[in-house]
Structure formats: C-alpha cells, structure tokens
Amino acid sequence: MARLQVNHVKSVAKMLLAKKSSKNTVAQSFGLCSVCSHALSTPTWCQSCQAAYFQSFFSTWSSSSPALNTLIQQSQLNAQHEHDYVEWINYDRIEQVRLLNKGHFGVVYKAIWLDGPRKVWDEKKGWTRSGCTKIVMKALNDDNNMSSFDEIMRELDTNIKCSSQARGVLRCYGITKDPSTDTYMLVLECCANGDLRKFLQTSFSTLDWPTRLSILHSIISGIRIIHDKGYVHRDIHSGNVFIKANLTALVGDLGLCRSADEPFAKAKINGILPYIAPESLIGFGFSKASDIYAFGILMWELSTGTTPFSYRAYDDELSYDICNGTRPRIQVGTPSRYMRLMQKCWAEDPEVRPSAEEVCAIIEQWLHEDGAKQVEACEEKIKPSEEKIKPSGGWMNRIRKRGCGVKVANDNM
C-alpha cells in the first residue's frame, strides 16, 4: 500500500485526536466526598471511603491462597472506579453451572451468580447488589511451563490492570474455586449475544453499516485500552469479541495478553491463523501492530459476515500465502473509505499500520459526522473478488529470507 495513503490516514487521525484533546485541556474534577472530604475519582466513587469499606470485610473471606488474597485486596484498596477491582466469590453463591466450551487452554462454563456484582452505593447501607446475574466461568488447563494457578493469577492481574470505566474490555468480576475439584475459575461478564463469530452467523443480515461501525468502534476502543495500559492482546479474533444486548462489543480472553515490552518467546504460535500477522508467523513475535492486523481482519469479517479463508484449510500453505501478501477476499462494493482503512490495518509492514488510537479517531469521525451515511450509501451486494497485496520490498524480503512455515496451534473456528 502506498506510503502516501498511509501518511494521509495517519495525518487525519492526528488532526482528529488533537481536536479532541484541545477540548479536555483542563483536568476534570468530580468534587469532594461528602463523608471524608477527599477528592472523588468519579462522580460516584471515593477511593478513600471505598478502600475503607473493602478493608472492613477482608477478615470475612479467604481464597486459601495468600498470594491471591493479596492480589484481590490490592485491587480493592487501589480501585479508582466501579470496574477497577475484583472480588472473591464463594462457590456456594453460584448455581446452574453448565459446560459451554472445552478447548486446548481450558474449560468455559455458564452459570448464575446469586448475588451479582455491586451495583449502587449507599452511604448508610454500603453496597447493594444486582441480584441473580448470568456469568461465564473460565478454568485453565495445566501446561508444561506454568501451572493453571500461576496462569490464572497472571490473567486475573491483567484483567485488573486493563479494567476501564469507559468499558471496551470484558469485565472480570472476580475469581472463585470449585471445592469438589480445587479448581480456581475466573468469573466474567456474560454477554447476551455471545461472541462476534456466532452473532454474525445469526444476525449479519440485520446489521446496517452504522451498526457495524459502532461495533467496530467498541472493539478498537477495547484494543486501545489494552494498548494504553502497556499490553498486547496477542489473540484477537471474532471468538474473543463479545456482543452485549445493546450491540456494544467487548474484547475478552486476556489469557495470552502480555506486556508490550516483554520479549517474545520463540515458542509455538497459538491462535487462529487468519488473524495472525505475517511477522508473527515467521518469528518476529507479537506487538501492538499485530493486534491492529487482527482488527483489520475483523473489519473484513464485519463487512462480509463470513469467516476469513473459510474455503481453505488452516495449514502451512495458507500461512505461507499470508506471509506473501494474500488477504481475505474483499467484497466488490465495499465502501472505499472502509476498504482503505481495513487495508492499512492489515498492511504487510507493521510499521505502517495505524495505531489503535488513530483507528478509533477515524471510526469515531465516521460515526459522529456524515461518514456512516456515506458508508451506508455505498453498500452493494456483489460477488467477492480476490484481493492480494503486492509485496513491496524490504519487509517481504526479510520474510522470504526467514521463511514461512510456522506450526500454528489451530483452534478451528
């Protein structure tokens, strides 16, 4: 893709970000707490009062692990907003547990949490709860490098650090333990419409372009939050994006999420092949740019309603083709503005892909100005055509020298 076009996309994004930033030059203040007179961190959250409230209950629960107790307690003492902490959830408060999915990395269950998350704060009564709430529970399998407990501790910590009042990331309510198996499980938000892949299979024909753009904006907002917190997701695909009843999308499954500064391990690549960036396939590891590549594939999926490369085996041959420029077939009639951004996101060279912040600003402009109408007006239903990016020098030369044929742990779609 021409550098000129990439630079144009980035310049537009920077202009939009600068415009937005100029409106928020003065730090937002929420006033003082009526109880302790400390500054509020949100209109309804006093960090000082909440920390004292949480601490008063520390002696009433235990996870049986001092390290886990400390992690939960620190999240509560340091919480800056309503979604910025996790809690220990007694297993006897969970009912109607049923298997949802079993895979290479773990087991997922659906259940009902009888108490539900904290909902409304009352200065006299403390927190009131939501009541019976649908949840998802995730248990991890042991692997050769790390026990399931160590891994679930890591994932819980990542969920805490990537929590955001602005949402965009699937909420982790806390953690529980099945006493019959001594298995720790994350307790996660349950979205009414399931994952994006299944949602598109049943509802794609009902989605207009503004709705698709809104879903994409939710997804890139979640990715941006993860990146702003200093992490790389490393496993973004339509099975790890979840759709709420109001069609808001949340990025979930932070199990492979790692610090952006963490050196990549030369190990087997885990993930779903079409979403893995070419540089990751040939051993250059994962980065924020590889997350953006996966987002580009999600853009394609939302434009067609089908899974990428569904007509091919997910094998070494496809891996080789991706490294040499093959991308999913772009449907003829896809709006040009949408197509250009999608192609920037899945560009062969990670250095020219836009950042999550830039993509977020562009889609936000489409939604709040006339972009959504322009995109919708361009919609056509014409048979797909093969789109193949022509290799352009330096980056692809390095790919050819390194070779392509990495074994991918393939969780089929």
HUMO-V549888 format. One record per run of one state. SS is the DSSP state (2 for helix, 1 for strand, 0 for the rest). FROM is the first residue (numbers start at 0). TO is the last residue. If there is no record, write none. Layout:
ss: {SS SS}
from: {FROM FROM}
to: {TO TO}
//
This chain:
ss: {0 2 0 1 0 1 0 1 0 1 0 2 0 2 0 2 0 1 0 2 1 0 1 0 1 0 1 0 1 0 2 0 1 0 1 0 1 0 1 2 0 2 0 1 0 1 0 1 0 1 0 1 0 2 0 2 0 2 0 2 0 1 0 1 0 2 0 2 0 2 0 2 0 1 0 1 0 2 0 1 0}
from: {0 2 22 31 32 38 39 41 42 44 45 46 55 57 60 65 77 86 88 90 93 102 105 113 117 122 125 129 132 140 147 161 168 169 171 178 182 189 194 195 206 208 228 230 232 240 243 248 251 257 259 268 271 272 275 277 281 287 304 315 323 325 326 329 331 335 345 349 352 355 368 370 377 383 385 387 388 393 402 407 410}
to: {1 21 30 31 37 38 40 41 43 44 45 54 56 59 64 76 85 87 89 92 101 104 112 116 121 124 128 131 139 146 160 167 168 170 177 181 188 193 194 205 207 227 229 231 239 242 247 250 256 258 267 270 271 274 276 280 286 303 314 322 324 325 328 330 334 344 348 351 354 367 369 376 382 384 386 387 392 401 406 409 412}
//
